[in-house]
Amino acid sequence: MARAATTSDAFNAVAEPRRRQILLYLAHDERQVGEIVTAIGLDQPSVSKHLGVLRSVNLVRVRRNGRHRLYRTNAAAIRPLHEWTETFEQYWRHQLNRVKERAEAQANPKPLAK
C-alpha cells in the first residue's frame, strides 16, 4: 500500500520526528530559520524543507519582517491532532492508575491473616 504524501494532512506531516521538534520549538515564540537551524541542529535546507511541509498543511505560519521570515506554530490547526489524541487519554489514564495501584500494593503489602 502506498504511503500518503507528507503534505496531504497534518497527521502525515507530524509523523516525521524533526517536524514535531520544529513545532515544539516554535510553540512559544516566532523564530527565524537561522534560529531553528541552531536550536534543532539540522542544516538550513533541511529546516526549510520541513517548514515547507508544515506550511503546506497549515501547521506553521510565516510572517515577513523586512528581509526576514518569522515562523510560528499555528495552534488552531493543531487542534484536530489534539482532539484525536484525547480519544486515547482515557485508556492511558486507566493504564497509569493500574500501575499506581500495583506500586502502592507492593509498597504497602497487606499483613497475612492468622
N, C-alpha and C positions, 0 to 999 in steps of 0.2 A: 504494500500500500504506500503510495506516495505521501510524503510529509507535506503539510501545509506550509506555504511561504511564511517567513517570519513577519512579513508586512501584512498578513491577512487579518490579524486581530491582535488585541493586547495580550492574550494568553500565549500565543506563539512568540510574540516579541519578548516577553519576560521569561521565556523558557531558557534563555541564554544567561548564565550567571553574571557575566560582565555588565549586561544591560540592567540587571537588578541592582548591581553595585552602583552603577551610574545613577539610577533612580534614587537610591538611598542617599547618595552624596548630594543630589540636587533637592532633596526633600525640604530642606530648611532655608535655602538661600539660592539666589541666582548665581551662576558661575560662567566664566568664560571657558572656552575649550582648553586653553592652556592650564587653567587651574584643575580641570578634570583630569587632564593628562598626568599632571604631577601627583594628584591625590590617588588616582587609580593605578598608575604605573603602566599604562599602555601607551603605545606610540600615537601620535596625533591622527594619522589616517584611520587607525582602528577606532579611536574615540569618535571621530567624525562619522564613520560608517554606522556605529551603534546609535549615535544621536539621530542619524537619518532614519533608521528603522523606528526608533522611539517616536520621532516626529510624525512619521507616516501613519502611525496608529493613534496619534494624538496624546501619547503619554508624557510628552515633553513639549513645552512651548519655548519659542525663541523670540527675543526682543532685541532690536538693533539699538545701540547706543553709540552714535558716531560710527567709527570703524569696527567697533566690537559687537559681537553677538553674545547675548547673555541667555543662558538656558536655565529652565527650571521645570520641576515636575508639575504636571497638570493633575492635581489631586482629584478633580471631578471625573476625569477619565479613568482613574484608578479605582473608583468606587465599585464598578461591577466586579473587579477582581476581589475586592474586599468582601463584597456581599456573597460571592460564590464560596469563598473560603469559610465564611461564617456557617455555612451549611454543615461543615465538619467540626465546628467548635464543640458541639455537644458530645460528640464521640471522644474527642481528646480530653475534654473536661472529665468525662466518665473514666477514661483510662488513668488520668492523673489521680483522681480520687481513689481508685483501686490501688495504685502504687502507694499512696499516702497511707491508706488503711493497712496494707501489708507491712509497711515500715513501722507504723505505730504498734502493730501487733507484735512484731519482732522486738521492738524496744521495750515493750511492757507485757511480757508473757503472763498469761493467767496462771495462778497457782493451781497445782493439781488438787483435785477433790480427794478427801480421805474416805 
